[in-house]
């Protein structure tokens, strides 16, 4: 029996990653009483470990995820949308690198660049 793997395009991976990052940041702000304890909050720790794992799976290893993960341990810093900022920075860096190399990252095949 052949093993069928689901392949997700890079554009779809980025869209899923940014949606999950936004959802995690909103959840941490909206449900603040569960997450207000900072490093001592088990719910916050579970959410952050899960986000780090999912984002690493979707986008690969990037150093931007480490400060986001560690920043969530400091009370008050938790109010910034660190996961969203990390994913946006990964996309920005990948796009800058791809423009230099002549290929575009996280872009589906339907999105063709305009021809001049």
N, C-alpha and C positions, 0 to 999 in steps of 0.2 A: 504494500500500500504506500503510495507516494505521500510524502509529507508536504502539505500545502501551507505555505506561510503567507500571512497577510502582509502585504507591502503597503506602507503609507508613504505618500509623496512628501518631500521635504516641506512644501507649502502647507500641506495639511498638518504635518507635525508642528510647525510653528504656530499655526492657528489654534491647535489644541493646547499647546504649551501656554500661549498668551491667555487663552480663556481660563485655563486652570489657575494660572498665576493671579489673574484678576479676581477670580472666585475665592481663592485662598486669602488674598488681602482683604477683600470685602468681608469674608467670614470672620477674620480676626478683628476687624473693626466693629462689625455689627453685633457680634456675640462677645463683646469685650469682657463681660463678667467672668466668662470661662477662661479667658486668655490674659487677664490683667496681672497675673502673678509673675509674669516674665519667665525666668529660668525655672521656677518651681512649678509651673503649670503643666500637668501631664497632657492635657488636651492640645496645648500649643506645641509641645514637643512632638506629639504624634503627627499633627498636621505638618509641621516643618520637616520632619524626617520623611514623611510621605511625599511632600512636594519636591524635596531634594532628589529622591529616588525617581519619581515620575519625570521630572525635568531632565535629569541625567539620561534616562532611557530615551526620551523623545529627542533631545538636542545634543546629547553627548556630554562629555566632561568639560566644564568651563569654570574658570576660577571665580567668575561672578556669582556662582551659586554659594560659595563658601562664605563670603561676607553677608549675604542675605540670610543664610542659615544662622550664623553666629550673631548677627545683628538682632535677630528675633529673641535672643536670650537676654538682651538688655532692656529693662522696662523704659518705656518712653520712645525708644527707637522703633519699637514694635508698631507705632502709629504710622510710620512711613510705608508705602507700598513696595517693599524691598523685592518681593518675588517678581512683581510686574516690571520693576526697573531692571532687574537682572536679565529677564527674558528679552526685554527691549534692547539692552546693551549687547547681548549675544547676537541678536539679529543685526544690529547696526554694524558690529564688527565683521560679521560674516558677509554682509552686503558690501562693505568697504573693500574687503579682501577680494570678493568676487568681481567687483568692478575693475580692480587692478588686473585681475587674471582674465577678464573677459567673459565670465560666466556669472549668472545671477543665482543667489542662494534662495532656498525656500520659495521657489516660484513654480507653480504648476505649469504644465505644458500648454494649457489654454491661454495663459497670460503671456503672449508674445510681445516683446518690446517693439515700439513703433520703428518702422524702417524710414530712414531719411533719404 
